Amino acid sequence: MPPALVTRFAPSPTGHLHAGHAYSAGLAYLRARQAGGRFLLRIEDIDATRCRPELTDDLLADLAWLGLRWEEPVRRQSQHFDEYRAALHDLQRRGLLYPCFCTRRQVQEEIARIGAAPHGLDGTLYPGTCRQLSAAERTRRIAAGENHALRLDMAAALASLGDAAQHLHWHDERAGPQQATPDLLLQGIGDVVLARKDTPASYHLCVTLDDALQGITHIIRGEDLFAATHLHRLLQALFGLPVPAYAHHALLLDPDGTRMAKRKGSKSLRDLRLEGMDPAALWRQLGLNPAAFAV
């Protein structure tokens, strides 16, 4: 008997949810219900500088107002930093991480100096400045208390996989078969940050570990995260984790034609809820059957 289909919705409480979040959560919820599977909610609150408890309370109220139901307990990433640190320690032990002492300004200055500015997942592609530091220099600077991030040494990570680095496949329901090729990972993604002082573990690390731990079989999320899947596929291989199926859906747009986003003040679900909007009307606007979400 095949394992049950498991989906999830994993918001970050850095602002109020909007209709785009409702659409993504609704798709994941419907997929699980239609297959007789499980729908999970996860709170991705690793960023202590931006995530606030009251925003978590609001998003839980918003999702309940929409008629979504999920299993308890809800996994909150801020309660599991020890697990993420253990994973980082494993990568360090294998020589796959290095400390990066560069500030964002220094990175930009180095890129300007070398006259190239390729872009990766999290902005401008890091030129690898601190990768060249000796072990003694790294130890000295850490002992001196210099702030630093931990970056994945992409070349070392790929080398550690051997021939398997040529076969990092995954499947997207819209785009079809995909492969995270070594060239793409090296030149298009580069040495990404997996931990910072103010954020002890990155989104990319936590989401990959949590999806495996929670047994997520189908990841349904916006197409803005499509490129990140190549990195997540590499992390799955490094940790020996299963590969779920993916469905990256189109993003909803605001009336001005730009993508909905918390940071630019798109109309929030909280506002709609407090204004007394019928959630069934919102589901119809999103093209989803309101009856599927009836309490």
N, C-alpha and C positions, 0 to 999 in steps of 0.2 A: 504494500500500500504506500503510495507516494506521500511524502511529508506534507503537512498542511501549509497552504500559502500564508505567508506572514508579511504584512505591510506595516509602514509606520509613517507618522508625521512628526517632524523634529524641529519645532520652531525655536528661535533664540529670543529671549525676552529683552531685547534692546530697544524695543519700540512696540507700538500697537499693531496687531495684525490687520491686513486689508483683504479685499476680495480675492486678490491673487493667492493669498495663503489659504483662503477658504476653498478655492478651486483645487489647489494641490491636495489639501487634506481630504476634500470630498472624493477626488479620484482614487486616492489610496484606500479610503474607507469603503467605497463601492466595490473596488477590486476584491477586497477581503470578504465582504459580505456575499458577493456573487459566487465566490469559490468556496464558501463555507469555511473560510480561514479566520485569521486573527488580525486585528488592527491594534497597533501599539502607539502610544504617545511618549515622546522623549523630549525633555527640556534641555536644550543645549546652552547651558549657562556658564560656560567656562571663562568668559570674559568678565571678571569681577569689576572692571572699571566701567562697564556699560550695561550689564544685566542688573535688573532691579526686581526685588520680590513682588512689588505691586504690579509690575508688568506681567509677571507669571500668573498672578491672580486674575488679571484681566483676560489674558489669553485663554485660561481655563474656562472662565465664564463665557467668553465668545464662542468657544468650541461646543460647550454644552448648549448654548442658545441655538446653535446651528443644528442640534440634534445628533451630534457625534457621540459615540460611546466607545470607551477604550478600557483596556485591562489595567488593573491596579496591581502593584504600585507603579507609578510613573517613574521611569529612570531619569534622574537629574544628574547631569554630568559633574556638577560641582561637588557631588558626594563621592566621586570615584577618582580623584586625582592620584591616589596611590596606584591604581591600576594603570593609568597612563604613564606615570613615572616608571613603573616596572617595564613597560614596553620601550620607553626611551632608553632605559638602562640596558636593555637587551641589544638595541641598535648600537649603543655606545660600545658595549663589550665586543661587538663584532666589527668595530672600526668603521661604522657607517654614518656616524655623526661627527661634526666638528663645531667648536665654538666660533661664533662670528661676533666680533666686537664693533663692527661698523654701524654707525647710525644711518638713518635713511638719507640724511644730507650727504654723508660721506659716500654712500653708494651712488647717489646722483652725480657727485663730483668726479668719482672714478669713471663712471660711464661717459661723462662729458670729456674726460681726458683721453679716453681710448677711442672716442668718436663713434660709439655704437650704442643703440638703445633698444634692443629687442625686448619684447614684453612676454612675461610668463603669467602664471595663474594669479599671483598676488601683486601685480604691478610690473615694474621694470625688472627684467631678468638680471639676477645677481651675477656680477662678473667673476666671482670666485676669489676675491681678494684674500680672505682669511683662510681659505683652503691651503694656501701655500705656507702658512706659519709652521714653524717647527714645534714639536711636542714640548720642548723646553719653554719656548715663548708662550705657548698657550697656557702651560702650567703657571708660569710667572704672572701672567696677566690676570688669570682667574684668582690666584692667591692674593693679588693686589686689590681684589674687589671690583674689577672692571665689569660693568654690565655687559652681558652677552646673550645672544640667542643661540639655539642649537639648530644647525642646518643639516639636512640630509645630503650626504656626499653621493650625488646621483651616479657618478661613474663607478664608485666603489660598490654601490648598491646593485647596479646592473652586473658588475663583474662577479659579485657574490652568488648570483643566480645561475651563472654559467650559461649553458645552452637554453635554459628555460626563459632567459631574457628575450629570446626571439619569439616566444609563444604566449605573450600576455594578452590573451583574447578576452573579449566580453561582448555581450549582445544588447543592443538597444532596440526597443520595439519600433521606433520611428526610423532610425538611421540604419538599422541592420547590423551585421557583424562588424566589430571594431577590433583594432589591435593597438596596444600601447607600444609602439616601436621604440627601440633604443635611441634612434635619432631624434624622435619627437620628445622623449623624456629628457634627453641631454640638452637639446637646443631649443625646445619649445617650453619646457617647464623648469629645468635647471635645479639648483640646490635650494629647495624650498625650506622655509623655517618651520620646524616642528615644535618648537617651544620658545617662549620668551619669559623674561622676568615677570611681567605683569599678566601673562597668560601662560600658565605652566604646561599647557599642551595645546596644539593647534587644532582647528576644525578638522583638517584633513586626517590627522592621526586619530582623533576621538571618534569621528563618524565611522571610519573604517573598522575600528575595534568594536564599537558598540553595535554596528549592524551585524557583525559576526556573533558577538556574545548573545544578542537577542534573537538570533536565528532568523533574521530578515531574509526572505527569499526573493522579494520583488521591491525594488527601490523606485518609487514614483516621485519625481521632483522636476523642477523647472529646468528648461534648456540652458539657463545661465550656468548650471553646474555640469554641463556635458563635458567640458574640457577637463574638469577636475577628476572625472572618472578615470582618466588615464593614469593619474597619480595614485588614485585609490586602488586601481588594479595592481600597480607595482607594490604598494604596501601590503595588499592581500598576499601576494607572492612571498614577500619578505617574512611575513608572520605565519605563512602556511594556512591562510584562512580560505573558506569557501567563497565562490564567486556568485553573487546573486544575479538575477535578471534586472535590467534597467528599462525605465520608460521616462524619457525626458520630454515633458509636455511644453507646448508653446506658452509664452508668458502673456499675461493679461496686460493691456495697455490702458493708461488714463485717457481722458477725452482729448488731451493735447497730442496723443500719439506716442508718448514715451512710456516706458515700462513703469508699472506700479512699484513704489519703493517706500519703505518706512521713512528713510532719511529725507525724502522730498515732500512728505506730508500727504500722501495719498489718503483718500477717505478711509477711515478705520472702521473695522467691524464694531468696535466699542461704540463709536459714534452712531452707527446704524442701529445697534441694539438699544442704546439709550434714547434714540429718537422714536423708538417703538416700531421699527420696520418689521414686517413679517418675514422670518427667515425663509419661508417658502418662496417669497418673491425674489429673494437674492439667489436661491438655487435655480430658479427659472431663468434669471438673467445670465447665470453662468452656464446655462444649457444642460443642467443636471436635474433629474427627476426629484421633486421635493418629497414624494411619497417614500423614497428610499431612506430618508433621514427622519421620518416621523417617529416621535418618541412612543 
